[in-house]
């Protein structure tokens, strides 16, 4: 990433924010807003950012004081479209709320998110282009992730384990919160609360893999059947729950792939070769134009074509 980066910042006008009477901002949502502002601490002294923070502090009255993060020695590209919409109930027209008994199958389209409450009071949040099947019985609560990504907040019930199947992997929990993703043959499990146990069926190994992972840990099951476990900022990894994508020193190619998952308007380099650059920023999921503009402002490339289906950029 260029040492001398530029900032792309957009803050919503008051009329763009959701009506307080229609917005359920609970303590967890407030803390989420704090955390996302903290991710942008590298530009905390920018007058525009300070003004936006002060406006939000007055508007939403966070439950705890903001923490100040040390500046990060890298360029920051940032697109903010209004902190009020960071809460799950902030009113995104592509987010649907479901409160229902167990259902056999639930899916989302590209750019859509859904949240549903199961009959045991556990909740499931589905990411873009995802699908699950649910089956509840007296002995277990079973969910099959068929594609995409889902976040589970599980109600504790020691007599009925909560089991998520993803391919030949089984993720078992009793009372916890975790994310499961299927991505290009990999199954990725990220735990935000409690502990989960991951096992596999029909393994090619004589002794199948298994792992028990706790909060702040991510397990990646690779296509060749090796498993990798690492420590992560679980909250940063799950910003998609708020309709935001957070990239922290992420390869530009990977950030573009992730952004493209949320939009039918795909961002691509004209010659198919993405510069070997890294990016730091928080963007609205699916806002491919904002990412393209940030790439342009940082001098990585310039926009050459914008159509409803694609945005083409060309390396400088």
N, C-alpha and C positions, 0 to 999 in steps of 0.2 A: 504494500500500500504506500502511496506517495507520502513523504514526510509532511508536506504542507497541504493538508486536505482542506476542503471547503465544507460548509454546512448547508444542508437543505432542510429548512424547518418550516412547517406549516401548522398553525394552531387554529382550531375552529373558533368561529365567532359564537357569542352566547346563544344566538338563535339556532345554531346548529346542534346544541347540546340537547339530550333528551329531557323531557318534562320530568321534574322531580317527583310529581305525583304518580308517574307511570314507570319510575325506575326504582327497582329494589336494590339499593346499595347497602349491603350488609358489611359487617366488619371485615370479612374475608376479602371482599371486593376493594375496600379501602386499602388494605394492606397490599393488595395486588397493584393498585395504582402507585403506591409508594415505591414498590420494588421496581416497577418499570421506569419510574423517574430516576431511580438510583442507577439503572443501567445506562442512563444518558449523562452520568456525572462528569464525563470528560469535557462537556461543554457547560458545566453548571454555572460558570461565571458569565456566559454570553447573556447580554441584556435581554434578548428576546426570550431565552429560556427561563431566566429568572422571573421575568414578568408573567410568563405562562404559569410557572409553578406557584407564584404568589396568588394569581387569580384562582387556581384550582384549590389552593389551601383554604381560601375564603369560601369558595363555592361548595366544596365537599367536606370540609372540616375533618381531615384524617385523624385516626385514633391514636397515632403515635408520631413523634417528630421525625422529619426526614433525616436520613443518614447521608453523610457526604462521602462520596467515593473519591479516591485519589485519581488524578487525571491519567488516562491511558495514552501511552506514547505512540499514537497512530492516528491517522485521519479518521474523522467520524462522518458518516453519511446518515442523515436522520430524517424521517418523515413522520410527523405527528399530525393526526387529523382530529384531535379533540380528546382530552383525557376522560371526559364523561363517558365516552363509548367504550372505555376499557372494561367496565363492569360487564359481566356476562349478560345481564338484563338490559344492556345499554341500547337495544333497539335496532341492531343491524338487520336490514331487510332480508339478509340471506341466512339468518339464524332463526331456527324454529324451536319453540319450547314444547315438550310433550310431557304430560303427566299421565301415566297409563299403567295398567296391569301388564304383566309379562306378555310379550308379543313374539311370534315366531321369527320375524325378520324385520330389520330396520336398516335403511340405507340413506346415503346422502349423495347429492349430485356435486359436480365440480363447483367450488366456491361456496358450498353450503355446509353449515354445521347444525347438529341437532343435540339436544339434551333430553334424556328421558329418565323417569323415576320408575324403578322396578317395584314389584309388589312387596319386597322385603325392605323398602325404603332406600336401598342402594341406588346410586345414580350412575348413569353412563353418558359420557359426552363423545359424540362422533365427530371426527374431523372430516374434511373435504373428501369426496369420492371414497367413502368407506361403507362397510356393511357388516352387520352382526346378526346372529341368530341366537335367541334366548330360549332356554328351557329350565323351568323351575320344578323341582320335585321335593318330597319330604326329606330326602337325604343330602341333596346338593343343589347348588345354584350354578347352572352351566351357561356359559356364553361362548359362542364360536365367532372369532374374528375372521371373516372371509377375505377381507381386503382392507387396506388403509390403516387407520389409526383410531384408537379409542382410549379414553381416560375413565378409570373406574374409581369411584369413592364408595367403599364397601361398608355396609352396616355389619357390625360384629354379631356373629351367630356361631358359637363353637360347635353346634350340632350339625350345621350345614355349611361346609366349606364353599367358598366362591371360587369357581374354576373357569379360567379363560383358556380356550384352545386356539392356537394359531399355527396352522400347519401341523407338524408332528410335535409341537411344543405345548406343554401344559403349565399354566401359571396358577398356583394355588394360594389363596389368601383367606383369612378369616375376617379381620377388620383392619382395613388399610386403604391406601390410595396409590394408584399406580397407572402407568400408561403402557400400552402394548401397540407396536407398530410392525406391519409387514412391509418391507421395502426392498425390492430387487432381490428376492430370495433370502433376505435376512429377517430374523425376528428380533426386535429390539424392545427390551423391557426396562422402563425407568420407574423407580420407586420414589414417591414423594413423602409418604408416611408409612410407618410400620415396616413389616417384613413380608416378603413373598418367597415361595419356593417354586423353582422352575425345573421341570423334568422333560424328558423327551420319550417318544414312542417310536417303534420301528427304526431304531438307530442302527447305523452301519457299524457301530462300535460293539465290541464284545461286552464292554461295560458302558452303558449309556451315560451321557453327561447329566449332571444335576448341579444345582446351585441354590443357595439361600442368600438373598440380597436384601439390604435394608435401605432406609431413606438416604437419598443423595447418591445412590448407586445405579449404574446402568449396565445391563447385560446385553451384549450383541452376539447373536448366534450366527456365525458366518456360513456361507453356502457349503464350504468344504467340511462342515461339521465341527470346526473349532469354535470355542466360546471365548469371549473377551469380556472382562469386567473392569469398569473404571469408575472413578468418582466424578460426579457432575454436579453442576448447579441445577438441581431438579426444577426449581421454579423457573429459571431461565429457559429450560428445555421445554416447558409447557406453556409458553406465552401464547401459543395458538388458541388456547382456551378462551382468551380475551379478544381474539380476532387480530392479534399482532404476531409478527414474525421477528424474532430477535436474533441477530447475527453478531457474534463476538469473535472477531479475528477469523472469520469464515472464508474459505476459498470462494472467489466470486462465482465460479462455475456451479458450485454446490448451492450457493444462495439463489442463483437464478433458477436452478432446477426446483428448489423448494417453493419459490414464489410462483413458478409456472403451474404448480399443482393446484393452485387456488383460482386460476383464471383461464378462460377460453382464449384470451388474448395473450399469446405466448411471446416472451422476450428472448431474442436470439441474436448472436453475432452473424453478420452477413456471410462471412467465409466459414462459419462453423467452428472457429477457433476462439476460445475465450481466453483473454489475457491472464497470466499467472499473477493475479492480484488478490488481496484479501480485503474483507469488508467488515465494518463495525457499524451497526445501526439497528433501529427499530422501525418496522414498516407495517402498514395495514396489510393484512393477508390479501393477496390478489391484486394489489395495486402495482401492477407491472410498470405502469408509466412512471410512478414515483421512483422506482428502483432504476429505471432507465435514465431518468433525469439526474439522479444521484451519481450514477456511473459517469454521465456526461460532465457534471460539475466537478468531479474529481479528476477529470482529464484522462480517464481510461479509454473513452470512446466518445463518438457523437451519434446522435439519433439521425437515421437516414430515411426511415419510413415508418409511418404509423397507420395501421388499418384496424378494423374491428377484430381481426383474427391474430394479428402479430405486430410486434414492435421490433424493427431491425436496427441494430447499432453496428457501427464500424469502428474498429480499433484505431487509435490515433497513430 
